[in-house]
Structures are given as structure tokens and as C-alpha cells.
Amino acid sequence: MSAPKRQYFLKTHTLQAVLDRCHLTHTRFARHLGIHRSHWSQLFNARRPVSPDMRQALLTSRYTRDVPEDELWEVRLPEGACN
């Protein structure tokens, strides 16, 4: 049996601090990442895990590239999965 896939969820407080510091709206930041505002909302509010492509986009974004990974997202196992 394979190990359960880890899921990555954004740390809202960190991203909100970045947006505030850079004077960005959520809409403008979503556009910067190349996604729709509704998709960003799902990611930001932890209703959807962050894909590998989106994690890469955040790591290379001029706004978040200096933020350590462990401050951008938390890693969770899917519900019901054992460690």
C-alpha cells in the first residue's frame, strides 16, 4: 500500500501580511499568479489544497520568493489517513 499523499494548505496570516506589505488586493495577486480570483479565494481560505504548480509560482513570485516555504503553507495528510 502506498503512503497517503500529503496536501499543502496556505498559511493565511503569512499571505495576508505579504499582501498588506505590498499593498496588493486579493484580485491583483490572483491575477499576478495567473489564476481567477475565485480559485485564489479557495486556496486562501483552505478550501482547496495548493498544487505543485501553484507552490512553484508562489516560490518564484517577486512578492513571496523571500518567504520560507514553511511560512507559506502547512502540510497535512488527507482526512482518515494514518501517519
ROLUM-611308 format. One line per 10 residues: number of its first residue (from 0); their letters; for each residue x, z, y of C-alpha. Coordinates in pm, 1 decimal, padded with zeros to 6 digits, m for minus. Layout:
BEGIN
NUM	A	X/Z/Y | ...
END
This chain:
BEGIN
0	MSAPKRQYFL	00000.0/00000.0/00000.0 | 00134.3/m00091.8/00343.6 | 00178.3/00153.2/00627.0 | m00104.1/00164.9/00882.3 | m00046.4/m00045.9/01193.4 | 00037.1/00154.6/01499.3 | m00172.8/00095.3/01808.2 | m00046.2/00119.2/02163.2 | m00262.8/00250.2/02446.7 | m00174.1/00259.6/02814.9
10	KTHTLQAVLD	m00098.1/00584.4/02990.2 | m00343.5/00561.5/03275.8 | m00172.4/00812.2/03503.8 | 00155.1/00618.1/03495.5 | m00004.4/00281.2/03562.8 | m00223.2/00420.6/03840.3 | 00086.0/00568.1/04005.2 | 00254.9/00225.6/03990.0 | m00049.3/00054.0/04139.3 | m00072.1/00313.5/04416.1
20	RCHLTHTRFA	00300.1/00297.7/04493.3 | 00292.4/m00083.9/04510.6 | m00039.6/m00094.6/04699.2 | m00197.9/m00307.3/04424.9 | m00560.9/m00330.4/04327.4 | m00653.3/m00348.7/03961.7 | m00774.6/m00705.0/04017.9 | m00446.9/m00813.9/04174.3 | m00240.6/m00650.4/03899.6 | m00454.6/m00813.9/03629.5
30	RHLGIHRSHW	m00402.1/m01149.9/03798.6 | m00027.0/m01078.1/03812.9 | m00031.4/m01019.5/03435.0 | m00232.0/m01337.8/03380.1 | m00542.6/m01167.4/03241.1 | m00900.6/m01118.7/03355.9 | m00999.4/m00803.3/03538.7 | m01238.3/m00709.0/03255.4 | m00956.9/m00731.6/02998.5 | m00737.6/m00514.4/03220.6
40	SQLFNARRPV	m01020.4/m00263.0/03251.5 | m01045.8/m00236.6/02871.9 | m00670.8/m00183.8/02843.1 | m00651.5/00059.1/03133.2 | m00940.4/00270.6/03004.0 | m00802.0/00279.5/02646.0 | m01096.6/00088.1/02502.9 | m00857.0/m00169.9/02363.8 | m00500.1/m00138.3/02232.2 | m00221.7/m00321.6/02412.5
50	SPDMRQALLT	m00099.9/m00630.2/02225.2 | 00270.3/m00703.5/02171.5 | 00249.4/m00988.4/02426.3 | 00094.3/m00761.7/02688.5 | 00352.7/m00489.7/02621.4 | 00623.4/m00752.0/02681.0 | 00451.1/m00862.5/03001.1 | 00448.1/m00501.8/03125.1 | 00814.0/m00450.7/03032.5 | 00916.7/m00758.8/03232.8
60	SRYTRDVPED	00675.9/m00723.5/03526.2 | 00850.4/m00663.9/03857.0 | 00616.5/m00368.7/03910.2 | 00670.3/m00189.5/03578.7 | 01006.0/m00307.8/03442.9 | 01180.7/00010.6/03559.6 | 00925.1/00240.3/03392.9 | 01039.5/00366.3/03049.9 | 00827.8/00247.6/02756.3 | 00728.9/00599.8/02656.2
70	ELWEVRLPEG	00574.0/00643.6/03001.6 | 00376.7/00318.5/02984.6 | 00192.6/00371.5/02656.8 | 00134.3/00608.0/02372.2 | 00143.8/00512.3/02006.7 | m00145.7/00608.9/01783.6 | m00238.4/00548.4/01424.1 | m00583.0/00397.7/01367.8 | m00862.6/00649.2/01307.8 | m00869.6/00769.8/00949.2
80	ACN	m00507.5/00668.1/00882.6 | m00269.5/00920.2/00731.8 | 00078.5/00976.6/00869.4
END
